[in-house]
């Protein structure tokens, strides 16, 4: 009886450890490809949450009149975000009838649940680093005001933006996207991890190991073929960012 209990405990522990080490799914711009929700819409976030993915990524820009809004491109259906007011952006709609979400609306939707993390990409402002850093400050203030620190992880291509987030908060999760820095440099800057294009990890095939040795988190984008997914699952990368969360789920849960 005692033996059986021990065996059960061991099996359970092994299973839990394996589960903890398994790569986690981040839906890129929400779950949009097979749900037909527009990318970065509230609907795409709701779809990602329905799929119980580990995280749902979205992109945030600052408007001319200092409103943080969620969209991938620099323009929202032809209107340049950095030089348009929020009011002007409201004249355009997503095909599903949604207006451009503010970061506040988006986060509030995400905060209705606790399973799916909100992966907040702060976009580099094309008007210059000052505007980017202002967007960092506003993003941080917003997350703090909404008491969303535990649910939000920041990612950015701008190294200055990452450093500013770290300056504002010693504990925030901040991952660098630009792929031009080795794990040691990210560690020295006290960032939380690297979130690099798949080609970068393939070219520098020891970076995942190096990052893990430094206790940095590892994330790869944007992985859409099952062959590439398997490549990164085999290397035990922490997170896989994908437009195909449904196929990645099937691969991880055969
Ligand atoms: Mg993004």
Boltz pocket constraint, residues with backbone or C-beta under 6 A from the ligand:
constraints:
  - pocket:
      binder: B
      contacts: [[A, 57], [A, 58], [A, 59], [A, 121]]
      max_distance: 6.0
